[in-house]
Amino acid sequence: MRPDLLKQDSRKRRRTADKAEVSHRLRAHAWTRLLAVFAASLAPLLAICAYAEAAPIPTRISYAPGKIVPIPASIPHAEGDMVDQRILSNLRWLAQRYPIYITDGYSGPLPSGEHVGCNGCHVRNSDHYNGLAVDIVPANPSSTCDARWTGITRLAEWAEAVSEQPRLPFRWVGYDGDAGHGCGHHLHLSWNHATAPMFQLAEWVEVLSVNFSGVKPVTAPKKKPRSAPRAPAGPPGGISQVTTGGVSARLAGD
């Protein structure tokens, strides 16, 4: 091939390579700008989410009659699990926001004499015996502390942002640093309630003032009657509601 044609061909190849490099740089710059705009658009949303998670949620004292009921299908749980019906709205609300799976709720006898819940798994006077505590693992379970526990850890940190100072209405939060609890094991949540013996329903329970989709407007609480009627004794092996005025002591156990 003639030398002049070789030079022309070489110049064409260089121009083509230069154009390709410029095109690549322009595309990379466009993607960088697009990602920056996308990140900037997400920032307010992330800030709102972070604020919503950190902001306090109003609570209320429920004097409604307690009853041990099955956990509904809308709340992921192990078959047969039951709780005091007064915390169901809170569990639904939590299930909407965190990937929870309840492994145990009420643990004790029913009026029929049947035992529900994990028998012998909890410390004496545990809130599980009043139906006001749940044990939680990820919806996609794992026995090791891995990425599947991220949502449960986030819930634990929301429920107790400062060690030994649980967010109301929680009475005790058992997770990392608590024996037999933590990432890879389970999260324990208990609700504040009036003093009640084992296998008895508390007179009142403190709950998050939420409904299925969000936070309920705060309303003035109903006044507690001066003398509540005595609850009838439950049948042998059953569970009944007791009336009392105090808050039971917090236990560092499950």
For each residue, the residues with C-beta under 8 A, 3 or more apart:
1: 5 6
2: 5 6
3: 6 7
4: 7 8
5: 1 2 8 9
6: 1 2 3 9 10
7: 3 4 10 11
8: 4 5 11 12
9: 5 6 12 13
10: 6 7 13 14
11: 7 8 14 15
12: 8 9 15 16
13: 9 10 16 17
14: 10 11 17 18
15: 11 12 18 19
16: 12 13 19 20
17: 13 14 20 21
18: 14 15 21 22
19: 15 16 22 23
20: 16 17 23 24
21: 17 18 24 25
22: 18 19 25 26
23: 19 20 26 27
24: 20 21 27 28
25: 21 22 28 29
26: 22 23 29 30
27: 23 24 30 31
28: 24 25 31 32
29: 25 26 32 33
30: 26 27 33 34
31: 27 28 34 35
32: 28 29 35 36
33: 29 30 36 37
34: 30 31 37 38
35: 31 32 38 39
36: 32 33 39 40
37: 33 34 40 41
38: 34 35 41 42
39: 35 36 42 43
40: 36 37 43
41: 37 38 44 45
42: 38 39 45 46
43: 39 40 46 47
44: 41 47 48
45: 41 42 48 49
46: 42 43 49 50
47: 43 44 50 51
48: 44 45 51 52
49: 45 46 52 53
50: 46 47 53 54
51: 47 48 54 55
52: 48 49 55
53: 49 50 154 158
54: 50 51 161
55: 51 52
56: 167 168
57: 208 209 210 215
58: 208 209 215 216 218
59: 168 169 206 207 208 209
60: 206 207 209 218 219 221
61: 204 205 206 221
62: 86 204 205 206 207
63: 203 204 222 224
64: 86
65: 241
66: 84 85 86 131 201 202 205 241
67: 84 85 201
68: 82 83 84 85 106 110 116 131 201 239
69: 82 83 84 85 88
70: 80 81 82
71: 75 77 81 82 83 88 91 102 105
72: 75 88 92
73:
74: 92 95
75: 71 72 88 91 92 95 100 102
76: 95 100 101 102 139
77: 71 81 101 102 103 105
78: 81 101 102 103 104
79:
80: 70 116
81: 70 71 77 78 102 103 104 105 106 116 117
82: 68 69 70 71 105 106 116 117 131
83: 68 69 71 87 88 91 105 106 131 132 134
84: 66 67 68 69 87 106 130 131 132 201 202 205
85: 66 67 68 69 88
86: 62 64 66 205 207
87: 83 84 90 91 131 132 134 191 205 207
88: 69 71 72 75 83 85 91 92
89: 92 93 207 208 210 211 212
90: 87 93 94 169 191 207 208 210
91: 71 75 83 87 88 94 95 102 134
92: 72 74 75 88 89 95 96 212
93: 89 90 96 97 208 210 211 212
94: 90 91 97 98 100 155
95: 74 75 76 91 92 98 100
96: 92 93 212 213
97: 93 94 155
98: 94 95 151 152 154 155
99: 138 139 140 151 152
100: 75 76 94 95 136 137 138 139 151 152 155
101: 76 77 78 136 137 138 139 141
102: 71 75 76 77 78 81 91 105 134 135 136
103: 77 78 81 118 135 136 137 186
104: 78 81 107 117 118 121 128 134 135
105: 71 77 81 82 83 102 117 128 131 133 134 135
106: 68 81 82 83 84 116 117 128 129 130 131
107: 104 116 117 118 119 121 122 126 128 129
108: 115 116 117 128 129 198 199 239
109: 113 114 115 199 237 238 239
110: 68 113 114 115 116 237 238 239
111: 234 235 237 238 239
112: 237
113: 109 110 236 237
114: 109 110
115: 108 109 110 119
116: 68 80 81 82 106 107 108 110
117: 81 82 104 105 106 107 108 121 128
118: 103 104 107 121 122 128
119: 107 115
120:
121: 104 107 117 118 128 254
122: 107 118 126 128 129 253 254
123: 126 251 253 254
124: 198
125: 129 198 248 251
126: 107 122 123 129 133 251 253 254
127: 130 132 133 171 172 190 191 193 251
128: 104 105 106 107 108 117 118 121 122 131 133 135 254
129: 106 107 108 122 125 126 198 199
130: 84 106 127 133 193 196 198 199 200 201 202
131: 66 68 82 83 84 87 105 106 128 201 239
132: 83 84 87 127 171 190 191 193 202 205
133: 105 126 127 128 130 172 188 189 190 191 254
134: 83 87 91 102 104 105 188 189
135: 102 103 104 105 128 186 187 188 254
136: 100 101 102 103 152 155 186 187 188 189
137: 100 101 103 141 152 186 187
138: 99 100 101 141 142 148 149 151 152
139: 76 99 100 101
140: 99 148
141: 101 137 138 148
142: 138 145 146 148 149 184
143: 184
144: 184
145: 142 149 182 183 184
146: 142 149 184
147: 150
148: 138 140 141 142
149: 138 142 145 146 152 153 183 184
150: 147 153 154
151: 98 99 100 138 154 155
152: 98 99 100 136 137 138 149 155 156 183 187
153: 149 150 156 157 175 176 183
154: 53 98 150 151 157 158
155: 94 97 98 100 136 151 152 158 159 187
156: 152 153 159 160 173 175 176 187
157: 153 154 160 161
158: 53 154 155 161 167
159: 155 156 166 167 170 173 189
160: 156 157 163 164 165 166 167 170 173 175
161: 54 157 158 165 167
162: 165
163: 160 177
164: 160
165: 160 161 162
166: 159 160 170 171 172 173
167: 56 158 159 160 161 170
168: 56 59 192 206
169: 59 90 191 192 205 206 207 208
170: 159 160 166 167 173 189 190 191 192
171: 127 132 166 190 191 192 193 248 250
172: 127 133 166 188 189 190 250 251 252
173: 156 159 160 166 170 187 188 189 190
174: 178 180 181 186 187 188 189 253 254
175: 153 156 160 178 181 182 183 187 188
176: 153 156 181 182 183
177: 163 182
178: 174 175 181 182 188 252
179:
180: 174 185 254
181: 174 175 176 178 185 186 187 188 254
182: 145 175 176 177 178 185 186
183: 145 149 152 153 175 176
184: 142 143 144 145 146 149
185: 180 181 182
186: 103 135 136 137 174 181 182
187: 135 136 137 152 155 156 173 174 175 181
188: 133 134 135 136 172 173 174 175 178 181 254
189: 133 134 136 159 170 172 173 174
190: 127 132 133 170 171 172 173
191: 87 90 127 132 133 169 170 171 205 206 207
192: 168 169 170 171 205 206 247
193: 127 130 132 171 196 202 204 205 206 247 248
194: 202 203 204 205 243 244 245 246 247 248
195: 202 244 245 246 247 248
196: 130 193 200 201 202 203 242 244 248
197: 200 242
198: 108 124 125 129 130
199: 108 109 129 130 238 239
200: 130 196 197 234 239 240 241 242
201: 66 67 68 84 130 131 196 239 240 241 242
202: 66 84 130 132 193 194 195 196 205 241 242 244 248
203: 63 194 196 228 241 242 243 244 245
204: 61 62 63 193 194 224
205: 61 62 66 84 86 87 132 169 191 192 193 194 202
206: 59 60 61 62 168 169 191 192 193
207: 59 60 62 86 87 89 90 169 191
208: 57 58 59 89 90 93 169
209: 57 58 59 60 215 216 218
210: 57 89 90 93 214 215 216
211: 89 93 214 215 216
212: 89 92 93 96
213: 96
214: 210 211
215: 57 58 209 210 211
216: 58 209 210 211 219
217:
218: 58 60 209
219: 60 216
220:
221: 60 61
222: 63
223:
224: 63 204 228
225: 228
226:
227:
228: 203 224 225 243
229: 243
230: 243
231: 240 241 242 243
232: 240
233: 240
234: 111 200 238 239 240
235: 111 238
236: 113
237: 109 110 111 112 113
238: 109 110 111 199 234 235
239: 68 108 109 110 111 131 199 200 201 234
240: 200 201 231 232 233 234
241: 65 66 200 201 202 203 231
242: 196 197 200 201 202 203 231
243: 194 203 228 229 230 231
244: 194 195 196 202 203
245: 194 195 203
246: 194 195
247: 192 193 194 195
248: 125 171 193 194 195 196 202
249:
250: 171 172
251: 123 125 126 127 172
252: 172 178
253: 122 123 126 174
254: 121 122 123 126 128 133 135 174 180 181 188
